[in-house]
Amino acid sequence: MKTSGSQLPEIMAHEQTLVRIKMRRIILILVKFIMILTGQELIAQTATENFNGAAQSDKKDLEQQELQWIMKQDSLNGFYIPKNIDECMTELDTLLKKEEKKKFMSSIPMKYHKSLGLYLRNNWGLWQGSRLQKYFTNLGTTHPDDMSSIILNCYWRYLKGDSTDFDTELNRHPRIVTPQLLIPDSMK
């Protein structure tokens, strides 16, 4: 995968975080060594605890940077990531051969959960925070199994010439429900 100029600052920030983590580890090792040699084990323990807290913070920053980067990509590991359900239909049309489409249409989509569905989950970044995962999450579907199932069901209908009826498929799967704030009458 080629790196565009707009990705360069993100890659540099990621590399800087990695260097900062490595430098802190080296410094900690040296400080602990010197403190142990001079009989200051208690201070060495405090330094270790401080380092571990900073390392956790760096790790979270690094994970957040990686997630932000992944969400912006139109492809991961050489696989194009569709933006929405319509692009999923187009991409599956491109990926599958005519014989594979006929076999898929003559079966039920659920039979493909562990084959084509697995391919979608792994290669379209549904476990990794891809833009397609973000698309489904924004619609309330959060589990990659549900996302791939929706895609497979919609594609099956698409091949049969039925309306894709995306909203119906979304409603068949568990979704995040925003809880309503219940305010007692006495507080209104």
Rosetta constraint file for C-alpha pairs under 8 A:
AtomPair CA 1 CA 77 HARMONIC 7.20 0.50
AtomPair CA 1 CA 78 HARMONIC 6.33 0.50
AtomPair CA 3 CA 7 HARMONIC 6.37 0.50
AtomPair CA 3 CA 8 HARMONIC 7.31 0.50
AtomPair CA 4 CA 8 HARMONIC 6.91 0.50
AtomPair CA 7 CA 11 HARMONIC 6.28 0.50
AtomPair CA 8 CA 12 HARMONIC 6.06 0.50
AtomPair CA 9 CA 13 HARMONIC 6.10 0.50
AtomPair CA 10 CA 14 HARMONIC 6.22 0.50
AtomPair CA 10 CA 65 HARMONIC 7.51 0.50
AtomPair CA 10 CA 69 HARMONIC 7.19 0.50
AtomPair CA 11 CA 15 HARMONIC 6.21 0.50
AtomPair CA 12 CA 16 HARMONIC 6.07 0.50
AtomPair CA 13 CA 17 HARMONIC 6.26 0.50
AtomPair CA 14 CA 18 HARMONIC 6.44 0.50
AtomPair CA 14 CA 62 HARMONIC 6.49 0.50
AtomPair CA 14 CA 65 HARMONIC 6.85 0.50
AtomPair CA 14 CA 66 HARMONIC 7.72 0.50
AtomPair CA 15 CA 19 HARMONIC 6.24 0.50
AtomPair CA 16 CA 20 HARMONIC 6.10 0.50
AtomPair CA 17 CA 21 HARMONIC 6.25 0.50
AtomPair CA 17 CA 58 HARMONIC 6.89 0.50
AtomPair CA 17 CA 62 HARMONIC 6.69 0.50
AtomPair CA 18 CA 22 HARMONIC 6.32 0.50
AtomPair CA 18 CA 62 HARMONIC 7.97 0.50
AtomPair CA 19 CA 23 HARMONIC 6.09 0.50
AtomPair CA 20 CA 24 HARMONIC 6.18 0.50
AtomPair CA 21 CA 25 HARMONIC 6.37 0.50
AtomPair CA 21 CA 55 HARMONIC 6.59 0.50
AtomPair CA 21 CA 58 HARMONIC 6.99 0.50
AtomPair CA 22 CA 26 HARMONIC 6.35 0.50
AtomPair CA 23 CA 27 HARMONIC 6.15 0.50
AtomPair CA 24 CA 28 HARMONIC 5.98 0.50
AtomPair CA 24 CA 51 HARMONIC 7.31 0.50
AtomPair CA 25 CA 29 HARMONIC 6.19 0.50
AtomPair CA 25 CA 51 HARMONIC 7.87 0.50
AtomPair CA 26 CA 30 HARMONIC 6.33 0.50
AtomPair CA 27 CA 31 HARMONIC 6.04 0.50
AtomPair CA 28 CA 32 HARMONIC 5.95 0.50
AtomPair CA 28 CA 47 HARMONIC 7.20 0.50
AtomPair CA 28 CA 48 HARMONIC 6.94 0.50
AtomPair CA 28 CA 51 HARMONIC 7.13 0.50
AtomPair CA 29 CA 33 HARMONIC 6.09 0.50
AtomPair CA 30 CA 34 HARMONIC 6.21 0.50
AtomPair CA 31 CA 35 HARMONIC 6.06 0.50
AtomPair CA 31 CA 44 HARMONIC 7.19 0.50
AtomPair CA 31 CA 47 HARMONIC 8.00 0.50
AtomPair CA 32 CA 36 HARMONIC 6.00 0.50
AtomPair CA 32 CA 41 HARMONIC 7.84 0.50
AtomPair CA 32 CA 44 HARMONIC 5.01 0.50
AtomPair CA 32 CA 45 HARMONIC 7.95 0.50
AtomPair CA 32 CA 47 HARMONIC 7.54 0.50
AtomPair CA 32 CA 48 HARMONIC 7.78 0.50
AtomPair CA 33 CA 37 HARMONIC 6.20 0.50
AtomPair CA 34 CA 38 HARMONIC 6.24 0.50
AtomPair CA 35 CA 39 HARMONIC 6.06 0.50
AtomPair CA 35 CA 40 HARMONIC 4.81 0.50
AtomPair CA 35 CA 41 HARMONIC 6.17 0.50
AtomPair CA 35 CA 43 HARMONIC 7.17 0.50
AtomPair CA 35 CA 44 HARMONIC 5.86 0.50
AtomPair CA 36 CA 40 HARMONIC 5.51 0.50
AtomPair CA 36 CA 41 HARMONIC 5.25 0.50
AtomPair CA 36 CA 44 HARMONIC 6.97 0.50
AtomPair CA 40 CA 44 HARMONIC 6.40 0.50
AtomPair CA 41 CA 45 HARMONIC 6.21 0.50
AtomPair CA 42 CA 46 HARMONIC 6.45 0.50
AtomPair CA 43 CA 47 HARMONIC 6.17 0.50
AtomPair CA 44 CA 48 HARMONIC 6.23 0.50
AtomPair CA 45 CA 49 HARMONIC 6.33 0.50
AtomPair CA 46 CA 50 HARMONIC 6.20 0.50
AtomPair CA 47 CA 51 HARMONIC 6.09 0.50
AtomPair CA 48 CA 52 HARMONIC 6.14 0.50
AtomPair CA 49 CA 53 HARMONIC 6.36 0.50
AtomPair CA 50 CA 54 HARMONIC 6.36 0.50
AtomPair CA 51 CA 55 HARMONIC 5.97 0.50
AtomPair CA 52 CA 56 HARMONIC 6.16 0.50
AtomPair CA 53 CA 57 HARMONIC 6.41 0.50
AtomPair CA 54 CA 58 HARMONIC 6.20 0.50
AtomPair CA 55 CA 59 HARMONIC 6.04 0.50
AtomPair CA 56 CA 60 HARMONIC 6.26 0.50
AtomPair CA 57 CA 61 HARMONIC 6.26 0.50
AtomPair CA 58 CA 62 HARMONIC 6.05 0.50
AtomPair CA 59 CA 63 HARMONIC 6.12 0.50
AtomPair CA 60 CA 64 HARMONIC 6.09 0.50
AtomPair CA 61 CA 65 HARMONIC 6.15 0.50
AtomPair CA 62 CA 66 HARMONIC 6.19 0.50
AtomPair CA 63 CA 67 HARMONIC 6.14 0.50
AtomPair CA 64 CA 68 HARMONIC 6.14 0.50
AtomPair CA 65 CA 69 HARMONIC 6.14 0.50
AtomPair CA 66 CA 70 HARMONIC 6.11 0.50
AtomPair CA 67 CA 71 HARMONIC 6.18 0.50
AtomPair CA 67 CA 128 HARMONIC 7.74 0.50
AtomPair CA 67 CA 129 HARMONIC 6.21 0.50
AtomPair CA 68 CA 72 HARMONIC 6.63 0.50
AtomPair CA 69 CA 73 HARMONIC 6.74 0.50
AtomPair CA 70 CA 76 HARMONIC 7.72 0.50
AtomPair CA 70 CA 128 HARMONIC 7.55 0.50
AtomPair CA 70 CA 129 HARMONIC 6.40 0.50
AtomPair CA 70 CA 130 HARMONIC 5.58 0.50
AtomPair CA 70 CA 131 HARMONIC 7.49 0.50
AtomPair CA 71 CA 129 HARMONIC 5.96 0.50
AtomPair CA 71 CA 130 HARMONIC 4.61 0.50
AtomPair CA 71 CA 131 HARMONIC 4.63 0.50
AtomPair CA 71 CA 134 HARMONIC 7.26 0.50
AtomPair CA 72 CA 130 HARMONIC 7.55 0.50
AtomPair CA 72 CA 131 HARMONIC 6.49 0.50
AtomPair CA 73 CA 81 HARMONIC 7.77 0.50
AtomPair CA 73 CA 130 HARMONIC 7.27 0.50
AtomPair CA 73 CA 131 HARMONIC 7.14 0.50
AtomPair CA 74 CA 80 HARMONIC 5.97 0.50
AtomPair CA 74 CA 81 HARMONIC 5.31 0.50
AtomPair CA 74 CA 82 HARMONIC 7.34 0.50
AtomPair CA 74 CA 83 HARMONIC 7.95 0.50
AtomPair CA 74 CA 131 HARMONIC 7.59 0.50
AtomPair CA 75 CA 79 HARMONIC 5.16 0.50
AtomPair CA 75 CA 80 HARMONIC 4.18 0.50
AtomPair CA 75 CA 81 HARMONIC 5.05 0.50
AtomPair CA 75 CA 124 HARMONIC 8.00 0.50
AtomPair CA 76 CA 80 HARMONIC 6.68 0.50
AtomPair CA 76 CA 81 HARMONIC 7.09 0.50
AtomPair CA 76 CA 123 HARMONIC 7.39 0.50
AtomPair CA 76 CA 124 HARMONIC 7.39 0.50
AtomPair CA 76 CA 125 HARMONIC 7.24 0.50
AtomPair CA 77 CA 123 HARMONIC 7.73 0.50
AtomPair CA 79 CA 123 HARMONIC 6.22 0.50
AtomPair CA 79 CA 124 HARMONIC 6.88 0.50
AtomPair CA 80 CA 124 HARMONIC 7.13 0.50
AtomPair CA 81 CA 124 HARMONIC 5.19 0.50
AtomPair CA 81 CA 125 HARMONIC 7.44 0.50
AtomPair CA 81 CA 130 HARMONIC 7.41 0.50
AtomPair CA 81 CA 131 HARMONIC 7.23 0.50
AtomPair CA 81 CA 132 HARMONIC 6.64 0.50
AtomPair CA 82 CA 87 HARMONIC 5.13 0.50
AtomPair CA 82 CA 88 HARMONIC 5.50 0.50
AtomPair CA 82 CA 91 HARMONIC 7.16 0.50
AtomPair CA 82 CA 124 HARMONIC 7.54 0.50
AtomPair CA 82 CA 131 HARMONIC 7.70 0.50
AtomPair CA 82 CA 132 HARMONIC 6.08 0.50
AtomPair CA 83 CA 87 HARMONIC 6.20 0.50
AtomPair CA 83 CA 88 HARMONIC 7.66 0.50
AtomPair CA 83 CA 131 HARMONIC 6.21 0.50
AtomPair CA 83 CA 132 HARMONIC 5.35 0.50
AtomPair CA 83 CA 135 HARMONIC 7.12 0.50
AtomPair CA 84 CA 88 HARMONIC 6.36 0.50
AtomPair CA 84 CA 132 HARMONIC 6.28 0.50
AtomPair CA 84 CA 135 HARMONIC 6.53 0.50
AtomPair CA 85 CA 89 HARMONIC 6.49 0.50
AtomPair CA 85 CA 151 HARMONIC 6.94 0.50
AtomPair CA 85 CA 166 HARMONIC 7.81 0.50
AtomPair CA 86 CA 90 HARMONIC 6.51 0.50
AtomPair CA 87 CA 91 HARMONIC 5.93 0.50
AtomPair CA 88 CA 92 HARMONIC 6.02 0.50
AtomPair CA 88 CA 151 HARMONIC 7.05 0.50
AtomPair CA 89 CA 93 HARMONIC 6.19 0.50
AtomPair CA 89 CA 151 HARMONIC 7.90 0.50
AtomPair CA 89 CA 154 HARMONIC 7.90 0.50
AtomPair CA 89 CA 155 HARMONIC 5.91 0.50
AtomPair CA 89 CA 158 HARMONIC 7.51 0.50
AtomPair CA 90 CA 94 HARMONIC 6.41 0.50
AtomPair CA 91 CA 95 HARMONIC 6.14 0.50
AtomPair CA 92 CA 96 HARMONIC 5.94 0.50
AtomPair CA 92 CA 155 HARMONIC 7.82 0.50
AtomPair CA 93 CA 97 HARMONIC 7.84 0.50
AtomPair CA 96 CA 100 HARMONIC 5.92 0.50
AtomPair CA 96 CA 101 HARMONIC 6.29 0.50
AtomPair CA 97 CA 101 HARMONIC 6.30 0.50
AtomPair CA 98 CA 102 HARMONIC 6.36 0.50
AtomPair CA 99 CA 103 HARMONIC 6.27 0.50
AtomPair CA 100 CA 104 HARMONIC 6.08 0.50
AtomPair CA 101 CA 105 HARMONIC 6.10 0.50
AtomPair CA 101 CA 159 HARMONIC 7.64 0.50
AtomPair CA 102 CA 106 HARMONIC 6.25 0.50
AtomPair CA 103 CA 107 HARMONIC 6.54 0.50
AtomPair CA 104 CA 108 HARMONIC 7.19 0.50
AtomPair CA 104 CA 109 HARMONIC 7.10 0.50
AtomPair CA 104 CA 156 HARMONIC 7.21 0.50
AtomPair CA 105 CA 156 HARMONIC 5.96 0.50
AtomPair CA 105 CA 159 HARMONIC 6.70 0.50
AtomPair CA 105 CA 160 HARMONIC 6.81 0.50
AtomPair CA 107 CA 111 HARMONIC 7.27 0.50
AtomPair CA 108 CA 112 HARMONIC 7.77 0.50
AtomPair CA 108 CA 156 HARMONIC 7.92 0.50
AtomPair CA 109 CA 113 HARMONIC 7.16 0.50
AtomPair CA 109 CA 149 HARMONIC 7.65 0.50
AtomPair CA 109 CA 152 HARMONIC 5.71 0.50
AtomPair CA 109 CA 153 HARMONIC 5.73 0.50
AtomPair CA 109 CA 156 HARMONIC 6.51 0.50
AtomPair CA 110 CA 149 HARMONIC 7.22 0.50
AtomPair CA 110 CA 152 HARMONIC 7.82 0.50
AtomPair CA 112 CA 116 HARMONIC 5.36 0.50
AtomPair CA 112 CA 117 HARMONIC 5.88 0.50
AtomPair CA 112 CA 152 HARMONIC 7.88 0.50
AtomPair CA 113 CA 117 HARMONIC 4.37 0.50
AtomPair CA 113 CA 118 HARMONIC 6.38 0.50
AtomPair CA 113 CA 148 HARMONIC 7.60 0.50
AtomPair CA 113 CA 149 HARMONIC 6.86 0.50
AtomPair CA 114 CA 118 HARMONIC 5.22 0.50
AtomPair CA 115 CA 119 HARMONIC 6.28 0.50
AtomPair CA 116 CA 120 HARMONIC 6.26 0.50
AtomPair CA 117 CA 121 HARMONIC 6.22 0.50
AtomPair CA 117 CA 145 HARMONIC 7.75 0.50
AtomPair CA 117 CA 148 HARMONIC 5.38 0.50
AtomPair CA 117 CA 149 HARMONIC 6.87 0.50
AtomPair CA 117 CA 152 HARMONIC 7.08 0.50
AtomPair CA 118 CA 122 HARMONIC 6.05 0.50
AtomPair CA 118 CA 148 HARMONIC 7.82 0.50
AtomPair CA 119 CA 123 HARMONIC 5.69 0.50
AtomPair CA 119 CA 124 HARMONIC 7.70 0.50
AtomPair CA 120 CA 124 HARMONIC 5.23 0.50
AtomPair CA 120 CA 125 HARMONIC 7.68 0.50
AtomPair CA 120 CA 126 HARMONIC 7.38 0.50
AtomPair CA 120 CA 148 HARMONIC 6.32 0.50
AtomPair CA 121 CA 125 HARMONIC 6.06 0.50
AtomPair CA 121 CA 126 HARMONIC 4.77 0.50
AtomPair CA 121 CA 127 HARMONIC 6.37 0.50
AtomPair CA 121 CA 144 HARMONIC 6.15 0.50
AtomPair CA 121 CA 145 HARMONIC 7.32 0.50
AtomPair CA 121 CA 148 HARMONIC 6.31 0.50
AtomPair CA 122 CA 126 HARMONIC 6.49 0.50
AtomPair CA 122 CA 127 HARMONIC 6.73 0.50
AtomPair CA 124 CA 130 HARMONIC 7.07 0.50
AtomPair CA 124 CA 132 HARMONIC 7.25 0.50
AtomPair CA 125 CA 129 HARMONIC 6.18 0.50
AtomPair CA 125 CA 130 HARMONIC 4.91 0.50
AtomPair CA 125 CA 132 HARMONIC 7.42 0.50
AtomPair CA 125 CA 133 HARMONIC 6.93 0.50
AtomPair CA 126 CA 130 HARMONIC 6.17 0.50
AtomPair CA 126 CA 132 HARMONIC 6.84 0.50
AtomPair CA 126 CA 133 HARMONIC 4.94 0.50
AtomPair CA 126 CA 144 HARMONIC 5.30 0.50
AtomPair CA 126 CA 147 HARMONIC 7.62 0.50
AtomPair CA 127 CA 133 HARMONIC 7.56 0.50
AtomPair CA 127 CA 144 HARMONIC 6.18 0.50
AtomPair CA 128 CA 133 HARMONIC 7.86 0.50
AtomPair CA 129 CA 133 HARMONIC 5.61 0.50
AtomPair CA 129 CA 134 HARMONIC 6.45 0.50
AtomPair CA 130 CA 134 HARMONIC 6.27 0.50
AtomPair CA 131 CA 135 HARMONIC 6.10 0.50
AtomPair CA 132 CA 136 HARMONIC 6.39 0.50
AtomPair CA 133 CA 137 HARMONIC 6.03 0.50
AtomPair CA 133 CA 142 HARMONIC 7.78 0.50
AtomPair CA 133 CA 144 HARMONIC 7.50 0.50
AtomPair CA 133 CA 147 HARMONIC 7.76 0.50
AtomPair CA 134 CA 138 HARMONIC 6.01 0.50
AtomPair CA 135 CA 139 HARMONIC 6.58 0.50
AtomPair CA 136 CA 140 HARMONIC 6.42 0.50
AtomPair CA 136 CA 141 HARMONIC 5.31 0.50
AtomPair CA 136 CA 142 HARMONIC 6.75 0.50
AtomPair CA 136 CA 147 HARMONIC 6.77 0.50
AtomPair CA 137 CA 141 HARMONIC 4.97 0.50
AtomPair CA 137 CA 142 HARMONIC 4.94 0.50
AtomPair CA 140 CA 175 HARMONIC 4.82 0.50
AtomPair CA 140 CA 176 HARMONIC 4.96 0.50
AtomPair CA 140 CA 177 HARMONIC 7.50 0.50
AtomPair CA 141 CA 146 HARMONIC 6.93 0.50
AtomPair CA 141 CA 147 HARMONIC 6.70 0.50
AtomPair CA 141 CA 170 HARMONIC 7.31 0.50
AtomPair CA 141 CA 173 HARMONIC 7.28 0.50
AtomPair CA 141 CA 174 HARMONIC 6.65 0.50
AtomPair CA 141 CA 175 HARMONIC 4.89 0.50
AtomPair CA 141 CA 176 HARMONIC 6.66 0.50
AtomPair CA 142 CA 146 HARMONIC 7.53 0.50
AtomPair CA 142 CA 147 HARMONIC 7.50 0.50
AtomPair CA 142 CA 175 HARMONIC 6.89 0.50
AtomPair CA 142 CA 176 HARMONIC 7.33 0.50
AtomPair CA 143 CA 147 HARMONIC 6.38 0.50
AtomPair CA 144 CA 148 HARMONIC 6.13 0.50
AtomPair CA 145 CA 149 HARMONIC 6.11 0.50
AtomPair CA 146 CA 150 HARMONIC 6.12 0.50
AtomPair CA 146 CA 173 HARMONIC 6.30 0.50
AtomPair CA 146 CA 174 HARMONIC 7.78 0.50
AtomPair CA 147 CA 151 HARMONIC 6.33 0.50
AtomPair CA 148 CA 152 HARMONIC 6.10 0.50
AtomPair CA 149 CA 153 HARMONIC 6.08 0.50
AtomPair CA 150 CA 154 HARMONIC 6.04 0.50
AtomPair CA 150 CA 166 HARMONIC 7.83 0.50
AtomPair CA 150 CA 169 HARMONIC 5.73 0.50
AtomPair CA 150 CA 170 HARMONIC 6.73 0.50
AtomPair CA 151 CA 155 HARMONIC 6.01 0.50
AtomPair CA 152 CA 156 HARMONIC 6.09 0.50
AtomPair CA 153 CA 157 HARMONIC 6.34 0.50
AtomPair CA 153 CA 169 HARMONIC 7.33 0.50
AtomPair CA 154 CA 158 HARMONIC 5.99 0.50
AtomPair CA 154 CA 164 HARMONIC 5.03 0.50
AtomPair CA 154 CA 165 HARMONIC 7.12 0.50
AtomPair CA 154 CA 166 HARMONIC 6.59 0.50
AtomPair CA 154 CA 169 HARMONIC 7.26 0.50
AtomPair CA 155 CA 159 HARMONIC 6.09 0.50
AtomPair CA 155 CA 164 HARMONIC 7.21 0.50
AtomPair CA 156 CA 160 HARMONIC 6.30 0.50
AtomPair CA 157 CA 161 HARMONIC 6.21 0.50
AtomPair CA 157 CA 162 HARMONIC 5.00 0.50
AtomPair CA 157 CA 163 HARMONIC 6.48 0.50
AtomPair CA 157 CA 164 HARMONIC 5.58 0.50
AtomPair CA 158 CA 162 HARMONIC 5.74 0.50
AtomPair CA 158 CA 163 HARMONIC 6.42 0.50
AtomPair CA 158 CA 164 HARMONIC 5.44 0.50
AtomPair CA 165 CA 169 HARMONIC 6.67 0.50
AtomPair CA 166 CA 170 HARMONIC 6.18 0.50
AtomPair CA 167 CA 171 HARMONIC 6.24 0.50
AtomPair CA 168 CA 172 HARMONIC 6.45 0.50
AtomPair CA 169 CA 173 HARMONIC 7.12 0.50
AtomPair CA 171 CA 175 HARMONIC 7.74 0.50
AtomPair CA 183 CA 187 HARMONIC 6.56 0.50
AtomPair CA 183 CA 188 HARMONIC 6.92 0.50
AtomPair CA 184 CA 188 HARMONIC 6.84 0.50
